[in-house]
C-alpha cells in the first residue's frame, strides 16, 4: 500500500515524548463498502492502529463485547421546517 503524504505533523506519545510523522488520505474497502480516511504514515517500529474515523467512513462500528464489526446506523436530520 502506498500513501501519498500531503503534510507532516507532530504527535505526542503516551510517555509525553513527541514524534513527527507524515499524513495522507487513503481509500479503504471492506465487504463491498468504501470510505476515505486520514492516515498517519508509520515508520519501522511503530504500532498499527485502525481508528474510529476509518471504521465510521466504512459504515461499521466495533462491538467491544463480541469483538466484531457491526453496521453503523446512518442517521440524517429531517428537512428544515419554516419557523
Buried (B, 14 or more C-beta within 10 A) or exposed (E): EEBEEEEEEEEEEEEEEEEEBBBBEBEBEBEEEEBEBEBBBBEEEEEEEEEEEBBBBBBBBBEEEEEEBEEBEEEEEEEEEEE
